[in-house]
Amino acid sequence: MTWCLGNYMLVCMVLSLFAQLSDAINAKGCTPLDSWTFDKIIPKFKAAIVKFDIAYPYGKKHDEYTRLSAAGRGSPELLVAEVGVKDYGDNENMDLAERFGVVKDDFPVVKLFVAGKEDPIDFDGEFNEENLKMFIRRHSEIYIGLEGCLEVFDRIADKFMVSENVKERKELLREAEDEWDKIKSPSDRPIAETYVKVMRRVLEKGNEFISTETSRVNGLMAEKLTKEKKDEMQGKLNILKSFARDEL
């Protein structure tokens, strides 16, 4: 009986390992790069985000990167890639890691390569899909929106928060209001309204409104809410992130 139980547990462990390896190999939309293909492929894209990691990655951070890869499938100018590094055997891709100053203890390391820029940009934020998206958007012209966000308003929000000129901000608010008027979709109209309301409050209260409102909404999210209300609050948080100026 003990022998059977032991074998059963061993089989389960092996199957679990194979499942993890399968997930690592089959990260949809994520292009594996090596020492031979790296310089051939990277320059073909306006922006390329690359994860340096162990040869067969798994776990929460890999799952978040896989979700980023899936979200980026509709952006033809963006490459989502990974470099699997081995520090054993033939030391596969160790030369790439050394070239970009990546060490095993820091895995996973994410770098953004932007056309026209000599050096890659390091990602050092909390490792999740949303922050990776924002990182790409902040440092390139590639758009990958968060759930519940609209590209035209996100781009207005970027310009709005960069500007320190009140007159220019009012003009951008007017632009957002005009775009809101154009929207026919019943599901998109309240989203557009949220952008406009945030811009109005920032004009009234200053940039600090973004952080105080984010804290308030996070507090509401911690309460017992219906799924519909939680989804609504998460959508508002995502819009607020479009206005946040923290560097990722």
C-alpha positions in Angstrom: 0.0 0.0 0.0 2.8 2.4 0.9 4.7 1.5 -2.3 1.6 2.2 -4.4 1.0 5.5 -2.6 4.6 6.5 -3.1 4.5 5.6 -6.9 1.2 7.6 -7.2 2.7 10.6 -5.6 5.8 10.3 -7.9 3.6 10.1 -11.0 1.7 13.2 -9.9 4.9 15.1 -9.4 6.2 14.1 -12.8 2.9 15.1 -14.5 3.0 18.4 -12.7 6.5 19.0 -13.9 5.5 18.2 -17.5 2.6 20.5 -17.3 4.9 23.4 -16.1 7.3 22.7 -18.9 4.5 22.6 -21.4 3.2 25.9 -20.2 6.7 27.4 -20.5 7.2 26.0 -24.0 3.8 27.0 -25.2 3.5 30.6 -24.2 1.3 31.8 -27.0 2.6 34.8 -29.0 5.9 34.8 -27.2 8.9 34.4 -29.5 12.0 32.5 -28.2 15.3 34.2 -29.1 18.8 32.9 -29.0 22.3 34.1 -29.7 21.9 33.6 -33.4 18.4 35.0 -33.9 18.4 38.0 -31.4 20.1 40.6 -33.7 18.2 39.4 -36.7 14.7 39.7 -35.2 14.8 42.6 -32.7 15.5 45.4 -35.3 12.5 44.4 -37.3 10.1 45.8 -34.7 9.3 49.3 -33.4 9.6 47.9 -29.9 10.6 44.6 -28.5 10.1 43.5 -24.9 12.4 40.7 -23.9 12.4 38.5 -20.8 15.7 36.9 -19.7 14.9 33.9 -17.6 15.8 30.2 -16.9 15.5 27.9 -19.9 12.1 26.5 -18.9 10.4 29.2 -16.8 7.2 28.7 -14.8 5.4 30.3 -11.9 3.4 33.5 -11.3 5.8 35.9 -13.1 6.0 33.7 -16.1 2.2 33.5 -16.1 1.9 37.3 -16.0 4.4 37.6 -18.9 2.4 35.0 -20.9 -0.7 37.1 -20.4 1.2 40.1 -21.7 2.2 38.1 -24.7 -1.5 37.2 -25.4 -2.5 40.8 -25.0 0.2 42.0 -27.5 -0.9 39.7 -30.3 -2.9 42.6 -31.9 0.1 44.9 -32.0 2.1 44.1 -35.2 4.9 46.6 -34.2 5.5 45.0 -30.9 7.6 41.8 -30.3 7.1 40.0 -27.1 10.0 37.6 -26.6 12.1 35.6 -24.1 15.6 34.4 -23.9 16.1 31.1 -22.0 19.5 31.1 -20.4 21.4 28.0 -19.3 24.3 28.1 -16.9 25.1 24.4 -17.4 25.9 22.2 -20.3 26.6 24.3 -23.4 25.7 27.5 -21.5 23.0 28.4 -24.1 22.4 32.1 -24.4 24.7 32.9 -21.5 26.6 35.3 -23.9 23.4 37.3 -24.5 22.8 37.5 -20.7 26.4 38.8 -20.2 26.1 41.2 -23.1 23.1 42.9 -21.4 24.4 42.7 -17.9 21.9 40.1 -16.8 22.7 37.7 -13.9 20.9 34.6 -12.9 20.1 35.9 -9.4 18.0 38.6 -10.9 15.8 36.4 -13.2 13.4 37.2 -14.6 14.8 40.3 -16.1 12.8 42.3 -18.6 14.3 44.9 -21.0 12.5 47.0 -23.7 14.3 47.6 -27.0 13.0 50.6 -28.8 13.9 51.5 -32.4 16.2 54.4 -32.6 17.4 54.0 -29.0 20.9 52.6 -28.5 20.4 51.0 -25.1 17.5 49.0 -23.8 15.3 50.2 -21.0 15.1 48.1 -17.8 11.7 47.2 -16.2 11.9 47.5 -12.4 8.2 47.7 -11.4 6.0 45.1 -9.7 6.0 42.2 -12.1 2.5 41.9 -13.5 0.7 42.2 -16.8 -0.7 45.7 -16.2 2.6 47.2 -15.2 4.4 45.6 -18.1 1.7 47.1 -20.4 2.2 50.5 -18.9 5.9 50.2 -19.1 5.7 49.5 -22.9 3.3 52.4 -23.4 5.4 54.9 -21.4 8.6 54.2 -23.2 7.4 53.6 -26.8 4.6 54.6 -29.0 3.1 51.1 -28.9 -0.4 50.9 -27.4 -1.5 48.0 -25.3 -4.5 49.1 -23.2 -5.5 47.9 -19.8 -8.9 46.2 -19.5 -11.7 48.8 -19.6 -9.5 51.5 -21.2 -9.9 53.2 -24.6 -6.9 54.1 -26.7 -8.0 57.5 -27.9 -8.5 58.6 -24.3 -5.4 57.0 -23.0 -3.4 59.0 -25.5 -5.1 62.2 -24.5 -4.5 61.3 -20.8 -0.7 60.9 -21.6 -0.5 64.4 -23.1 -2.7 65.9 -20.4 -0.5 64.7 -17.5 2.8 65.6 -19.3 1.6 69.1 -19.8 2.0 71.7 -17.0 0.2 74.4 -19.0 -3.3 75.0 -17.7 -4.6 76.4 -21.0 -3.2 73.3 -22.9 -4.8 71.0 -20.3 -8.2 72.7 -20.8 -7.8 72.2 -24.6 -7.1 68.5 -24.0 -10.1 68.3 -21.8 -12.2 69.8 -24.6 -10.7 67.2 -27.0 -11.7 64.4 -24.6 -15.2 65.8 -24.3 -15.5 66.0 -28.1 -14.4 62.4 -28.4 -16.9 61.4 -25.7 -19.7 63.0 -27.8 -18.6 60.9 -30.8 -19.0 57.6 -29.0 -22.1 55.6 -29.9 -21.4 52.3 -28.0 -23.4 52.1 -24.8 -20.6 50.2 -23.0 -17.9 52.7 -24.0 -19.8 55.9 -23.1 -19.5 55.5 -19.3 -15.8 54.7 -19.8 -15.3 57.9 -21.8 -17.2 59.8 -19.1 -14.8 58.6 -16.4 -11.8 59.9 -18.3 -13.5 63.3 -18.7 -14.4 63.4 -15.0 -10.9 62.6 -13.9 -9.5 65.3 -16.1 -11.9 67.8 -14.7 -11.0 66.9 -11.1 -7.3 67.1 -11.9 -7.8 70.6 -13.2 -9.6 71.5 -9.9 -7.4 69.7 -7.4 -4.1 69.1 -9.1 -2.2 66.0 -10.0 -2.5 64.7 -6.4 -6.1 63.9 -7.1 -4.9 60.8 -9.0 -3.2 59.2 -6.0 -5.9 60.2 -3.5 -8.7 58.9 -5.8 -6.7 55.7 -6.4 -6.5 55.1 -2.6 -10.2 55.8 -2.2 -11.1 53.3 -5.0 -8.7 50.7 -3.6 -10.5 51.1 -0.2 -13.9 50.5 -1.8 -12.5 47.4 -3.6 -11.6 45.9 -0.2 -15.2 46.1 0.9 -17.8 43.4 0.1 -19.1 44.3 -3.4 -21.0 42.5 -6.1 -19.0 41.2 -9.0 -20.5 43.9 -11.2 -19.5 46.6 -8.8 -16.0 45.2 -8.4 -15.6 45.1 -12.2 -16.7 48.7 -12.4 -14.2 49.8 -9.7 -11.4 47.8 -11.4 -12.2 49.6 -14.6 -11.9 53.0 -12.8 -8.6 51.9 -11.3 -7.2 51.0 -14.7 -8.3 54.4 -16.1 -6.5 56.1 -13.1 -3.4 54.2 -14.0 -3.5 55.9 -17.4 -3.1 59.2 -15.6 -0.4 58.0 -13.1 3.0 59.5 -13.8 5.1 57.0 -11.7 7.9 55.6 -13.8 7.8 51.9 -14.3 
